[in-house]
Amino acid sequence: MYTTTRVALTITAGGVVLVGSEVSLTDWTTHSSVFPIFEKRAAGEGGTEDQPFRWLIPSLSPTRSCLHGVHLTPTASSRVAAFDLDGTIIKDERRVMKKVNEVEWEWWKAVVPQKLKEVHNSGYSIVLISNQNLKPAGLVGWKKKISIIAAAIPELPFRIFAATAKDGHRKPMPGMWFELERIFAEDGITIDKSTSYYVGDAAGRSDDFASTDRKFAINVGVQFYTPEEYFLEIPPAPYTLPGFHVSTLEKGKSWSPSSTYTLYQPPKVVLFVGPPCLGKSTFYRTHFAPAGYVHVNQDTLGSRLKCVKAAEEALVAGKSCVIDNTNRDVQTRKYYLDIAKRFQVPARCFVFQGSTELSWHNNLYRAYARPASVIAREPARALVPYAAIVGFADAYKAPSVKEGFTKVLDIPWVFEGSEEERRHWNMWLQIDGK
């Protein structure tokens, strides 16, 4: 028999004092005026035999933004039962209270601990996967709360991941699941996605604050349930998934050189125009690098002045060049058109088509969601600030042959990559919003 457990604590200079608690966990723990976790000291950063929950150090992700903790010694299983925390395992007090004591908590429903025990006994690995948006002081209290929750289910091994920053580990981004797969692989276990699942309350229903939990399950390829469906066996409710998804894009046709466009002699200047993250550099490597075009890129060279100089040097040497920058307005393009005019070589413009939403999606993909096989062979890509992508759109002036181009060609966005890469690119990618 399990009853609701509610705990309030006061943190003082002398330690942690339990206030007004009522505990009845007949099957797993004996009634006590204090939880076992406080018999010696408050557990937060490490564990002992008496305090079996511990936060592992270092945290995960390149910036150590993803907390990782274990209770007891959880073993890896091919079947994973993964759960959100707030609003799924425990009540989400943040939704109903403006100011919350970070260490106060209550089971979402009384059935939760018994259900978790049953799932564990049936051979599943229990994993909690949570987004947390707390300031450092609040995070300290929150970490203590996890230790208290663990003490309330003392015989249940589990693992917890908590994303604390807006990066590739924040749901619905798949980073926390990738970490889980990596950790299990070290034990020789491959997760069976056909029998694994994720339970969360951010499901895109009319009263939900977001849809990120459902999107997360879709991204990683496991079955999704709401807490009501999973714990209470209530039928599924209608839902919507807001935000940008690549399935809404029209299918474009890949560009390839034709008889009307000769890549080779005589020398020429090619300007790429388009926002960040629409494949300009990849397009250069695919079509122009093999033809010997000099790559002129401000991210690499560091300034426009150096780009102008590099273009001039290429033409002096009798070589063609590609100006691989955003080149968003007439004045910026004029620097290179003037060079072409001075050297009396044709200048052609390639305009990369795609929305701000697509640019941001591609940005998130290449910074956070590429498959491990791609990461192994390509350098890391930093996230381009959203302001840079929006800034391009605000200042953009469409190019025209009137500026001095011999030809202006539109290049539609076409994703090119393996099936594995496409599967990752097809994910719901966002680090903010619903």
C-alpha positions as CSV (number, residue, x, y, z in Angstrom):
1,M,0.0,0.0,0.0
2,Y,1.4,3.4,-1.0
3,T,0.1,6.7,0.2
4,T,1.0,10.2,-0.8
5,T,4.3,11.5,0.6
6,R,4.7,15.2,1.2
7,V,7.9,16.7,2.6
8,A,8.8,20.2,3.6
9,L,12.3,21.1,4.8
10,T,14.0,24.1,6.3
11,I,17.7,24.6,5.4
12,T,19.6,26.2,8.2
13,A,23.2,26.9,9.0
14,G,23.2,23.8,11.1
15,G,21.9,21.5,8.5
16,V,18.6,20.3,7.1
17,V,15.5,20.1,9.3
18,L,12.5,18.0,8.3
19,V,9.3,19.9,9.0
20,G,5.7,18.7,9.0
21,S,6.3,15.4,7.2
22,E,3.9,12.5,7.0
23,V,5.4,9.3,5.6
24,S,3.7,6.0,4.9
25,L,5.6,3.7,2.5
26,T,4.7,0.4,4.0
27,D,6.2,-1.9,1.4
28,W,9.6,-0.3,0.9
29,T,10.4,1.7,4.0
30,T,9.5,2.0,7.7
31,H,7.9,5.0,9.2
32,S,10.4,7.4,10.5
33,S,10.5,11.0,11.6
34,V,13.3,11.6,9.1
35,F,14.1,10.0,5.7
36,P,17.2,7.8,5.9
37,I,19.0,10.2,3.6
38,F,19.2,12.7,6.5
39,E,20.5,10.3,9.2
40,K,24.1,11.4,8.6
41,R,24.1,14.2,6.1
42,A,22.2,15.6,3.2
43,A,23.2,13.7,0.1
44,G,23.6,15.8,-3.1
45,E,27.0,15.3,-4.8
46,G,27.8,11.8,-3.7
47,G,26.4,8.6,-2.1
48,T,27.3,6.1,0.6
49,E,25.9,2.8,1.7
50,D,23.4,4.7,3.8
51,Q,22.8,7.3,1.1
52,P,22.7,5.4,-2.2
53,F,21.7,8.2,-4.5
54,R,24.6,10.1,-6.0
55,W,25.2,12.7,-8.7
56,L,28.0,11.6,-11.0
57,I,30.9,13.9,-11.7
58,P,31.7,15.3,-14.2
59,S,28.3,16.1,-15.7
60,L,27.6,15.3,-19.3
61,S,27.7,17.4,-22.6
62,P,30.6,19.5,-23.9
63,T,29.7,22.3,-21.5
64,R,28.8,19.9,-18.6
65,S,25.2,21.2,-18.6
66,C,23.5,17.8,-18.3
67,L,23.4,16.4,-14.8
68,H,23.6,12.7,-14.4
69,G,22.7,10.8,-11.3
70,V,22.1,7.2,-10.2
71,H,20.2,5.5,-7.4
72,L,21.7,2.2,-6.1
73,T,23.4,0.4,-9.0
74,P,21.0,0.5,-12.0
75,T,21.8,-2.1,-14.7
76,A,21.5,-1.6,-18.4
77,S,18.6,-3.4,-20.1
78,S,17.6,-3.5,-23.7
79,R,14.2,-2.4,-22.5
80,V,14.0,1.1,-21.2
81,A,11.1,2.7,-19.3
82,A,11.9,6.4,-19.4
83,F,9.9,9.1,-17.6
84,D,9.7,12.9,-17.3
85,L,9.9,14.1,-13.7
86,D,7.7,17.1,-13.0
87,G,4.1,16.5,-13.9
88,T,4.8,12.8,-14.5
89,I,6.5,11.1,-11.5
90,I,5.9,14.0,-9.1
91,K,3.5,16.9,-9.1
92,D,4.7,20.0,-11.0
93,E,4.3,22.6,-8.3
94,R,5.8,25.2,-10.6
95,R,2.6,25.2,-12.7
96,V,0.4,26.2,-9.7
97,M,2.7,28.2,-7.4
98,K,4.7,31.3,-8.1
99,K,7.3,30.5,-5.5
100,V,8.2,26.9,-4.7
101,N,10.4,25.3,-2.1
102,E,12.8,23.3,-4.4
103,V,13.0,20.4,-2.0
104,E,9.2,20.0,-1.5
105,W,7.5,17.4,-3.5
106,E,4.5,15.0,-3.8
107,W,3.9,11.9,-6.0
108,W,1.9,12.8,-9.2
109,K,-0.5,10.0,-8.1
110,A,-0.3,7.5,-5.3
111,V,0.0,4.7,-7.9
112,V,3.4,5.9,-9.2
113,P,5.9,4.2,-6.9
114,Q,4.1,0.8,-7.1
115,K,4.0,1.1,-10.9
116,L,7.7,1.9,-11.1
117,K,8.5,-1.1,-8.9
118,E,6.4,-3.4,-11.2
119,V,8.2,-2.1,-14.3
120,H,11.6,-2.6,-12.7
121,N,10.7,-6.1,-11.6
122,S,9.6,-7.0,-15.2
123,G,13.2,-6.3,-16.4
124,Y,13.1,-2.7,-17.5
125,S,15.7,-0.1,-16.8
126,I,14.1,2.9,-15.1
127,V,15.4,6.3,-16.5
128,L,14.2,9.8,-15.6
129,I,14.8,12.4,-18.4
130,S,14.0,16.0,-17.3
131,N,14.5,19.6,-18.4
132,Q,15.3,21.9,-15.6
133,N,15.4,25.7,-16.0
134,L,16.7,26.8,-12.6
135,K,19.2,29.4,-11.4
136,P,22.2,28.0,-9.6
137,A,20.8,28.5,-6.1
138,G,17.5,26.8,-7.0
139,L,19.4,23.9,-8.7
140,V,21.2,23.1,-5.4
141,G,17.8,22.6,-3.7
142,W,16.4,20.7,-6.7
143,K,19.4,18.2,-6.5
144,K,18.6,17.6,-2.8
145,K,15.0,16.9,-3.8
146,I,16.1,14.1,-6.1
147,S,17.9,12.5,-3.2
148,I,14.8,12.7,-1.1
149,I,12.7,11.1,-3.8
150,A,15.2,8.3,-4.1
151,A,15.0,7.7,-0.4
152,A,11.2,7.3,-0.7
153,I,11.8,4.4,-3.1
154,P,14.9,2.8,-1.5
155,E,14.8,-0.5,-3.4
156,L,14.3,0.9,-6.9
157,P,17.5,1.4,-9.0
158,F,17.2,4.3,-11.5
159,R,19.2,6.7,-13.5
160,I,18.4,10.4,-14.1
161,F,19.5,12.9,-16.7
162,A,18.6,16.6,-16.3
163,A,19.3,19.2,-19.0
164,T,20.1,22.6,-17.4
165,A,20.9,24.7,-20.5
166,K,19.3,25.4,-23.9
167,D,21.5,23.1,-25.9
168,G,21.5,19.7,-27.6
169,H,20.5,17.9,-24.4
170,R,17.3,19.8,-23.8
171,K,14.2,18.0,-24.8
172,P,13.0,17.5,-27.5
173,M,16.6,17.6,-28.6
174,P,17.9,14.0,-28.5
175,G,21.2,14.6,-26.5
176,M,20.1,12.9,-23.2
177,W,18.9,9.8,-25.1
178,F,22.2,9.7,-27.0
179,E,24.0,9.7,-23.6
180,L,21.9,6.8,-22.5
181,E,22.6,4.8,-25.6
182,R,26.4,5.5,-25.2
183,I,26.4,4.5,-21.5
184,F,24.4,1.3,-22.2
185,A,26.7,0.5,-25.2
186,E,29.7,0.5,-22.8
187,D,28.0,-2.4,-21.1
188,G,27.3,-4.2,-24.4
189,I,23.6,-3.3,-24.4
190,T,21.7,-2.0,-27.4
191,I,18.4,-0.4,-26.5
192,D,15.4,-2.1,-28.1
193,K,13.3,0.9,-29.2
194,S,10.4,-1.3,-30.2
195,T,9.8,-2.3,-26.5
196,S,11.1,0.9,-24.8
197,Y,8.9,4.0,-24.2
198,Y,8.8,7.5,-22.7
199,V,6.2,9.0,-20.5
200,G,5.7,12.7,-20.1
201,D,3.1,15.4,-19.6
202,A,4.3,17.9,-22.3
203,A,2.2,16.2,-24.9
204,G,0.6,18.9,-27.0
205,R,-2.9,18.5,-25.6
206,S,-5.1,21.5,-25.2
207,D,-4.2,22.1,-21.6
208,D,-0.5,21.2,-21.9
209,F,2.2,23.9,-21.5
210,A,4.2,22.3,-24.3
211,S,4.6,19.3,-26.6
212,T,8.3,18.7,-26.0
213,D,7.9,15.3,-24.3
214,R,6.0,13.8,-27.2
215,K,8.4,15.3,-29.7
216,F,11.3,13.8,-27.8
217,A,9.8,10.3,-28.0
218,I,9.2,10.8,-31.7
219,N,12.8,12.0,-32.2
220,V,14.4,9.0,-30.5
221,G,11.9,6.5,-31.9
222,V,10.1,5.1,-28.9
223,Q,6.5,4.8,-27.9
224,F,5.0,7.7,-26.1
225,Y,2.4,7.9,-23.3
226,T,1.0,10.6,-21.2
227,P,0.9,10.1,-17.4
228,E,-2.8,9.7,-17.6
229,E,-2.5,7.0,-20.3
230,Y,0.3,5.2,-18.5
231,F,-0.6,5.3,-14.8
232,L,-4.3,5.7,-15.0
233,E,-5.1,3.9,-18.3
234,I,-7.1,6.8,-19.6
235,P,-7.6,6.8,-23.4
236,P,-5.4,9.1,-25.4
237,A,-6.5,12.7,-25.9
238,P,-6.2,14.8,-29.1
239,Y,-3.0,16.8,-29.5
240,T,-1.2,19.1,-31.9
241,L,2.5,19.6,-32.4
242,P,3.3,23.3,-33.0
243,G,6.5,24.7,-34.5
244,F,8.6,24.1,-37.6
245,H,9.1,20.6,-39.0
246,V,10.9,19.7,-42.3
247,S,7.9,17.6,-43.5
248,T,6.2,20.9,-44.4
249,L,9.0,21.7,-47.0
250,E,8.4,21.3,-50.7
251,K,10.7,18.9,-52.3
252,G,13.5,20.6,-54.3
253,K,15.7,19.4,-57.1
254,S,19.4,19.2,-56.7
255,W,21.5,21.5,-58.8
256,S,24.1,20.2,-61.2
257,P,26.3,22.0,-63.8
258,S,24.8,22.1,-67.3
259,S,25.8,23.2,-70.7
260,T,24.6,26.7,-69.9
261,Y,27.0,26.9,-66.9
262,T,30.7,26.0,-67.4
263,L,32.6,25.5,-64.2
264,Y,36.0,25.7,-65.9
265,Q,37.9,28.3,-67.9
266,P,37.8,31.2,-68.3
267,P,38.2,32.5,-64.7
268,K,35.1,33.8,-63.0
269,V,33.7,35.1,-59.7
270,V,30.8,33.3,-58.1
271,L,28.9,34.9,-55.2
272,F,26.8,32.8,-52.9
273,V,23.9,34.7,-51.3
274,G,21.8,33.3,-48.5
275,P,21.4,33.0,-44.7
276,P,23.6,30.9,-42.5
277,C,23.1,27.1,-42.4
278,L,21.6,26.6,-45.9
279,G,24.4,24.4,-47.2
280,K,26.5,27.0,-49.0
281,S,29.9,25.6,-47.9
282,T,28.8,22.0,-48.7
283,F,27.6,23.2,-52.1
284,Y,31.1,24.7,-52.7
285,R,32.8,21.5,-51.7
286,T,30.5,19.4,-53.9
287,H,30.6,21.4,-57.1
288,F,33.3,24.0,-57.1
289,A,36.3,22.7,-55.1
290,P,36.8,19.8,-57.6
291,A,37.0,22.4,-60.4
292,G,39.7,24.3,-58.5
293,Y,37.8,27.3,-57.4
294,V,39.4,29.2,-54.5
295,H,37.2,29.3,-51.4
296,V,36.8,32.8,-50.0
297,N,35.0,32.7,-46.6
298,Q,34.9,35.4,-44.0
299,D,34.4,32.9,-41.1
300,T,37.8,31.4,-42.1
301,L,39.6,34.5,-43.1
302,G,38.3,36.8,-40.4
303,S,37.3,40.0,-42.2
304,R,35.8,41.4,-45.4
305,L,39.0,43.1,-46.2
306,K,40.8,39.8,-46.2
307,C,38.1,38.3,-48.4
308,V,38.4,41.0,-51.0
309,K,42.2,40.5,-51.0
310,A,41.8,36.7,-51.4
311,A,39.5,37.2,-54.4
312,E,41.9,39.6,-56.0
313,E,44.8,37.2,-55.5
314,A,42.9,34.4,-57.1
315,L,42.1,36.3,-60.2
316,V,45.7,37.6,-60.5
317,A,46.7,33.9,-60.4
318,G,44.3,33.1,-63.2
319,K,41.9,31.2,-60.9
320,S,38.2,31.3,-60.3
321,C,36.8,32.0,-56.8
322,V,33.7,31.5,-54.8
323,I,32.7,34.1,-52.3
324,D,31.0,31.9,-49.7
325,N,29.5,34.5,-47.4
326,T,25.9,35.6,-46.8
327,N,26.3,38.6,-49.1
328,R,22.9,39.9,-48.0
329,D,22.8,43.4,-49.6
330,V,23.8,45.3,-52.7
331,Q,26.7,47.2,-51.0
332,T,28.3,44.0,-49.7
333,R,28.1,42.3,-53.2
334,K,29.5,45.4,-54.9
335,Y,32.9,44.8,-53.3
336,Y,33.3,41.6,-55.4
337,L,31.4,42.8,-58.5
338,D,33.9,45.7,-58.7
339,I,36.8,43.2,-58.6
340,A,35.2,41.1,-61.4
341,K,34.6,44.2,-63.5
342,R,38.2,45.3,-63.0
343,F,39.6,42.0,-64.1
344,Q,37.0,41.7,-66.8
345,V,35.7,38.3,-65.8
346,P,32.0,37.2,-65.5
347,A,30.4,37.3,-62.1
348,R,27.5,34.9,-61.3
349,C,25.3,34.7,-58.3
350,F,23.9,31.6,-56.6
351,V,20.9,32.4,-54.3
352,F,20.2,29.8,-51.7
353,Q,16.5,29.5,-51.0
354,G,15.2,28.7,-47.6
355,S,13.2,30.3,-44.7
356,T,14.5,31.6,-41.4
357,E,12.9,28.5,-39.7
358,L,14.8,26.1,-42.0
359,S,18.1,27.9,-41.4
360,W,17.6,27.6,-37.6
361,H,16.6,24.0,-37.9
362,N,19.7,23.2,-40.0
363,N,21.8,25.1,-37.4
364,L,20.5,23.0,-34.6
365,Y,21.0,19.8,-36.6
366,R,24.6,20.4,-37.4
367,A,25.5,21.7,-33.9
368,Y,23.6,19.2,-31.8
369,A,21.8,16.4,-33.7
370,R,24.2,14.9,-36.2
371,P,24.7,11.1,-36.0
372,A,27.8,9.8,-34.3
373,S,29.1,8.5,-37.7
374,V,29.1,12.1,-39.0
375,I,30.6,13.6,-35.8
376,A,33.5,11.1,-36.1
377,R,34.5,12.3,-39.5
378,E,33.6,16.0,-39.4
379,P,34.7,18.8,-37.0
380,A,32.3,20.1,-34.4
381,R,30.0,22.9,-35.5
382,A,29.2,25.8,-33.2
383,L,25.7,27.0,-33.0
384,V,25.1,30.2,-35.0
385,P,23.3,32.8,-32.8
386,Y,19.6,33.1,-33.7
387,A,20.1,36.9,-34.0
388,A,22.5,36.3,-36.9
389,I,19.9,34.3,-38.8
390,V,17.1,36.8,-38.2
391,G,19.5,39.7,-38.9
392,F,20.1,38.3,-42.4
393,A,16.4,38.3,-43.2
394,D,15.9,41.8,-41.8
395,A,18.7,43.3,-44.1
396,Y,18.3,41.1,-47.1
397,K,18.0,42.6,-50.6
398,A,17.5,40.1,-53.4
399,P,20.3,40.2,-56.0
400,S,19.6,41.1,-59.6
401,V,21.5,41.1,-62.9
402,K,21.2,44.9,-62.8
403,E,23.9,44.8,-60.2
404,G,26.4,43.5,-62.7
405,F,25.9,39.7,-62.6
406,T,25.9,37.8,-65.8
407,K,23.5,35.4,-64.3
408,V,21.5,34.9,-61.1
409,L,20.6,31.3,-60.2
410,D,18.2,30.1,-57.5
411,I,19.3,27.1,-55.5
412,P,16.5,25.3,-53.7
413,W,17.3,23.6,-50.4
414,V,17.7,19.8,-50.8
415,F,18.9,17.7,-48.0
416,E,21.7,15.4,-49.1
417,G,23.0,12.6,-46.8
418,S,22.6,9.0,-45.8
419,E,19.4,7.6,-44.4
420,E,20.8,7.8,-40.9
421,E,21.6,11.5,-41.4
422,R,18.2,12.2,-42.9
423,R,16.5,10.5,-39.9
424,H,18.3,12.8,-37.6
425,W,17.6,15.9,-39.7
426,N,13.9,14.9,-39.8
427,M,13.7,15.3,-36.0
428,W,11.8,18.0,-34.2
429,L,14.7,20.3,-33.3
430,Q,14.2,23.2,-30.9
431,I,15.9,24.4,-27.7
432,D,13.1,26.8,-26.7
433,G,9.3,27.2,-27.3
434,K,6.5,24.7,-27.2
